Amino acid sequence: MSQTKYIFVTGGVTSSLGKGIIAASLAKLLQARGYKTTIQKLDPYINVDPGTLNPYEHGECYVTDDGAETDLDLGHYERFLNVRTSQANNVTTGRIYQSVIEKERRGEFLGKTVQVVPHITNEIKERIQILGKSGEYDIVITEIGGTVGDIESLPYIEAVRQLLWELGDNNGIVIHLTLVPYLSAAGELKTKPTQHSVKTLMESGIKADILVCRTEHQISDDIKDKLALFCNVKRDAVIQSIDASTIYDVPILMQEEGLDTVTLHKLALPDTVVPDLTNWNEFLHKHKNPKEEVNIGLIGKYVELQDSYKSILEAFIHAGAVNEVRVKIKWIHSEHITDRNLVNKMKDLDGILVAPGFGERGIEGKVKAVKHAREHNIPFLGICLGMQMAVIEYGRNVLNLSDANSTEMDANTANPVISLMEEQKTITNKGGTMRLGAWDCDLKDGSLVQKVYHGAKTISERHRHRYEFNNQYKEAMEKAGLVASGINKKTGLVEIVELPTHPWFIGVQYHPEYKSTVANPHPLFVGFVKAALEHKIK
């Protein structure tokens, strides 16, 4: 294709309607037709990135190969498309303003008054087009966070208006996602919120080309006709997006509604190839028709908000489908685990996952959960902080270092089995200063983890942490039975620990969940679910 085409996805009426899933589903359909497609997210908050946000505020912080701390929607993009995202796929208002202010300080605006229009909008337009100008993609889908009408979103909407004009006919379109609520008292769906949302968008100079209507009930032809008439869109461009049992149904539902077909027509692109969704449908069939069920205890401290562990939950769905198993998650708050209730909370679990996190809160509960998994031969997977808890538990209860700890929790511990990296000790800024992004790891020959990774010698996984296994304790740990089975050769840092005497006990310093996709379920999760099933059958 000679020119990259752009699709902008906006939202109206309310937040959390699923713009990310709609964008990812459309991208999947376009990709299945042979178009090279990517997605980016524009986030209107003023944080530079979500790296310093509490998970309760914004859900999970997703990390890319190049070390960008991004919105969790980028996880959906990768899981659906099996295409790696990068720093260019997530843009925040904080990053936009930071860049413009830095340019002003360098004198790049030649003494001009710096304003939202044109300086901020020009910066936004540049960021939108970085992926398109790379030559790698036929179509770039840009999801604009927030809701139309929000004061934070106005510069983005204005930038889109300008860009649509600059791109010319058939090179850019707007898909507007809105809510069509059902009033049970009246027994009918109401179109007025959508009409108002489209009107607000038009007041900013943008006409919606396609309406995607979120609904809990089927939208009748009469309502579609009404929406088309009053929202000034073509009848075939009113797309129903009804609640689905799983997000992985959405591409199929969007195909049935013709979202990909109408999109291609509006972009003047050929609509001759039938989407190849064979593998996707195969995954869906296995996911919906499991032969067995396993119970996995997820030990975390943000369990009230499941989006805090979004990638982990999705990785279990992918791994469950491979094993033809339904993975039932039992949410266990680590702060609520005590010696008295431990056995009861761990009852009937086929596997225990100790989740990532930061800070001191809930740590002792995690250590107790690790000990229970180790002593009762329950399959165990520790991720990031979960791996560190496994090292602390082993230090305390096997090496008899009763005060073994991480300097994150106790700066003065006499046995810092987990400690701060030397280069981290002088850092005062919290944002973007951890060990981030993809790092290589060499696997120990003959180890369980090498078997899990299908015999690989070296792997590459994504990190997001500041504290590390303290190599001063490595020899003692290994003598006592906890083997360092994955090492980063460049730094000498321990990435993986495992217990050869245990049926399946692995702790990893990285985040395997970030790389799990529908097309490539992560081998650690596949192996863990398989081990949980074997534990259940015994």
Disulfide bonds with the S-S distance in Angstrom:
none
